[in-house]
């Protein structure tokens, strides 16, 4: 744990959780000049899904399946370019190779159309345009890709990050601007009060403390509704957990990431990409209904990933070569009549009102667009309070650099080692 600020008896805004959206809201409000704001996290910052993602800062090419998600993609593409400029040591462009497979998946014309639309939605925020890659260049960038199963291979560009490093950078930026952060503090109950909300918190020593807050922002993800229900507060939305499973290997020689379509007719996308000196393989479309504290990568996940990825590789990924495994959960608002793959990734913000102030619960949200979503939450709070000031998280002066950011644990220290 890095931050152990004393819990205040009263704050204007109390933010619950330790993920990227939590530190994002804290940073946003601090960038507006709000000083009376505090974050509480049960464990350590970024230890949940915010350090167990696919490490991508992207618009979400696969979200183009739904017209209603086009605006989400466009937002992500704008934020991708902005974050590359604000934190270039943490967010960097990465090339992807998209093989068009002969036996299944989307036909070549559909892949071409999707990539053209992706470029169009990016507009002036585009990195490099997509293109068809000649076979010799494919071999140089992905020598293990089996081109005999491909009709062709396209190239497109997105962004890649150290997700935990980004959480640390945003938190350090908020802290420098005057925000408070307390790790090792578990929220046990929220109740409306005459002056907003009263929040019961168990501190690092086990002692209970009450904090009065005008605004409470509940960004606890898979635990958000559990806290509300334990507090006797009916959630505004029902949530669903989207599990992402990932396998980490030693570097297999990729010079670009692979964007792979499932050949099993389930419409899923798989990634195999270079990251932090390793090769990362993963997918993010599994419904998870178990205990969020016990989420992990099981044998069935491993077999599914290996089987699907290996259909494209001449040098197969093997179970014995797995160095690390990790899984994260993304908390989404349930849409009636939709399965997980076609549930929108748009965020939903549920609100409960006390005699003063608001209790806001976040459902959904993407790593890529965390900053803009945090700005929307900051706009809502400051407008409601009647003391609006613009967010400045889009400006370099609101950010600290690498030298002012706490040291991030190494890759080997972050995940559960494979057996």
Secondary structure, 3 states (H helix, E strand, C coil): CCCECCCCCEEEEEEECCCHHHHHHHHHHHHCCCCCEEEEECCCCCCCHHHCCCCEECCCHHHHHCHHHHHHHHHHHHHHHHHHHHCCCCEEEEEEEEEEECCCCCCHHHHHHHHHHHHHHHHHHCCCCCEECCHHHHHHHCCCECHHHEEEEEEEEEEEECHHHHHHHHHHHHHHCCCEEEECCEEEEEEEECCEEEEEEECCCCCEEEEEEEEEEECCHHHHHHHHHHCCCCCCCCEEEEEEEEEEEECCCCCCEEEEECCCCCCCEEEEEEECCEEEEEEEEEEECCCHHHCCCCHHHHHHHHHHHHCCECCCCCHHHEEEEEEEEEEEECCCCCCCCCCCCCCEEEEEECCCCEEEEEECCCCCCHHHHHHHHHHHHHHHHCCCCCCCCCCHHHCCCHHHCCCCCCHHHHCEECC
